[in-house]
Amino acid sequence: MKKSWVISFLVVMALFAGCQSTNDAQAVDESRPRTMASGRRYFWDKDLRPMVATAPRARPKAQPEAAAPTEPRVGQLTQTEVEAAKRAPVIPADLMTASVEQIEPPRSSFVTTTRERTTSFASGLVRLDEAEGHTVSIMYPRSDYGILQIDKVMPEEVRANTPFAYLIKVANLTDTMLTDITITETLSKEFEFQASQPTALTENNNLVWKIDSLGPQANKSIKISGIAGAGGQLEHCTAITYTIRDCAVVKIVEPTLELAKIAPSDALLCEPIQVDFMVTNTGSGTAQNVQIVDTLPAGLQTADGKGKIVLEAGTLAAGESRRFSVKLRATKPGAYVNKAVATSASGLKAESEATMINVRQPILTLTKSGPKRQYLGRSITYKIKVANMGDGPAQDTVVEDMIPPNVTEIQATSGSQFSGSKLVWELGTLEPNTSKEVEVSYTPTKEGDVMSTATATAYCAEPVTDTAKTTVAGIAAPHLEVVDLEDPVEIGETTTYVITVSNEGSAADSNIRIVCQLDDKLQYVSSAGATAGSIMGKTVSFTPLRSLEPKTKATWRLVVRGTRSGDVRLKVSMRTDQLALPVEVMEATHIYEQYNNGN
C-alpha cells in the first residue's frame, strides 16, 4: 500500500513538472519583443532576435552551486541558461555587450482585407484575395520581429500579352526613422517591363528603388506595369535592405564679430565727447570673452585721464549685441582719427571704421580804444571790439564794461544794459573770424587818470580783458579885464585902472604876470593888488601871481594922473604858464583941460 502511494506521488510530480515546463516555454515565447525602444542601438542574434547594446558589467564571483532536483527560473532564464552564461568568455570592460530585450513586434499599419477563402504560402504569409488577387505580406527581418513590412498586391492571373500592373507597399513599423532603404524587384523573363512610379533604376532584369529615409510609421507605394509573355507563370521577388541609424548631431557654428564705433564729427574743447561702441555676434554659435580695445591718439583721453579704452562684453550669443558709451575729453584742439578693435577668446577679431573727431575752440580777442588825454569836463568815448580768432563758434558772447568812478553822463550803443557798476552787451554767437563792436562814453568830473576796463566772455572760450587809460587834465582859461574908474579925467586929476584876471577854465593857472604900459599923457601915481607893482619908465610890472584856481579871480589897481589933454591908452599885457601867447587889453581914457570961461 505504501509503495502504491509513493508511485502515485511520483506520477503526479512528473505531470506537474511537465506542465510547469510547458508554461515556462510559453512565457518565454510570449516575452519576445513586440515593440522596439527608440533611441537605442539594436543587433540581431543568430535567431534574428533583436538585442540592445548595454554597458559591460563586472563579472560576479562564482558561488557554490547547490544541487536541485529541478531548474528554477532566474527572471526569464532557466538555471541551465545561467550556468551557460557563467561559462561564457569574459568580455573586456571597454567593449559593448548585447542582451535580449523584451520587445513586442509592431503590427502592420496596413489593413489587409481577408476573405474566407485564403491559401497560405511561405509560412502562412501569402493570402489570396478574390477581389484583388494575391497579397503577399513580409515583415523584415523576421515575421515575428517586424521593422519593415512589404505588401505586394498582384492579380491572381493575367492573360498573355496583356498589360497589367501590380503594387508594392513599404511600411515603417517602428517609431524610428529608417534610412538608406533599397528595394530590389527581380522580374521574370516572361515579363516585359514598361514603367514604374516612381521611376526605378534598371539593372538587367532587376528594378531598384533607393529611399533615403522613411519616417516613423510612414509608408511608400510603388506601382509597376508591364506585359506578361505567353505561357508559364510570373515569379517576381522583392528584396529590401535598410539602415537603422544612431546618429550623433554636432552643430557646426561660426561666430563672427562686427564692431561699430559712433563718435561726433565736431566737438568743442571744453565739452565731454561721447563715443559709443556696439559689438554684435553676426554669425552662428557663441563668442566668448569678447573685449573691445580702443587706443586713443595723443591729446585725447578718458575722463579719468587714461589713453586706452578697454570694455568687457563677455559672452555674445548668435545675433546678440552689446552697446557701451564712454566720455572722452581733449587736451588741445585738433583732428583725432583712430579705430577700435573687438576680439574674443577663440581668436575672433573685428575692427571698426575709422572715426575722426575735429576738436575746435573759440579764441576771443578784445580791444578797447579811446583818447589818451582829455580835458576835464569833456566826454570820453571808448570803442570796444571783440573778435573770434579760433576755429570754433563763440556761443553766448558777452561784453562787460566797468564804469570808472567820478564820471557822469554815461551813454552806450543800443543793446546795452546796466548791471550794477557795469554795462553789459549780449552779442550771441560769434563765428570764427568774425567780430562785433560797441561804444561807451562818459564825462569825467575830476582830473587824473581814468582807467576803463572791458571784459569779453563766451562759451568754451577763455575770457579776455583790455583796459584803456585816459589822462584827464583841467584847462585854465584866464580872462583879462581892464576898467578905468574915472573917465574923462581933468588934467592934474587921477584915475584908477582896475585890472582883473579871472580863471574861467577847469584847471588852475600858474605864474600869472601882469605888465602895464603907460601913455605919455599919463603919470604913475601908485599901484596895489594881488601882487606888488614896480615902475620902470613908463612900464609898471606886477610880481607874478603863483596860482589862480578855476573859477577864481585876481585884481590889481593902478592909479595914474593925466598930464595933458587928449585921448590916452593904457596897455595891459598878461602872461601865464598855461598860455603860449600873451593876452593884451587896452583901456581908453579921455583927459581934458578945464578953461576959466567954462570951455
Secondary structure, DSSP 8 states (H G I E B T S, - for coil): -HHHHHHHHHHHHHHHHHHHHHHHHHHHHHTS--S--TTS-EEE-TT--EEEEE--------------SS--EETTEEHHHHHHHHTS----TTS-EEEE--------S------S-----TTTTEEEETTTEEEEEEEEEETTEEEEEEEEEE-S---TT-EEEEEEEEEE-SSS-EEEEEEEEE--TTEEEEEEES--EEETTEEEEEEEEE-TT-EEEEEEEEEE-SSS----EEEEEEEE------------EEEEEE--SEEETTS-EEEEEEEEE-SSS-EEEEEEEEE--TTEEETTS-SEEEEEEEEE-TT-EEEEEEEEEESS-EEEEE--EEE-TTS-EEE---EEEEEE---EEEEEE--SEEETTS-EEEEEEEEE-SSS-EEEEEEEEE--SSEEEEEE-TTEEEETTEEEEEEEEE-TTEEEEEEEEEEESSSEEEEEEEEEEEETS--EEEEEEEEEE----EEEEEEESS-SEETT-EEEEEEEEEE-SSS-EEEEEEEEE--TTEEEEEEEESS-EEEETTEEEE--EEEE-TT-EEEEEEEEEE-SSEEEEEEEEEE-TT-SS-EEEEEEEEEE---TT--
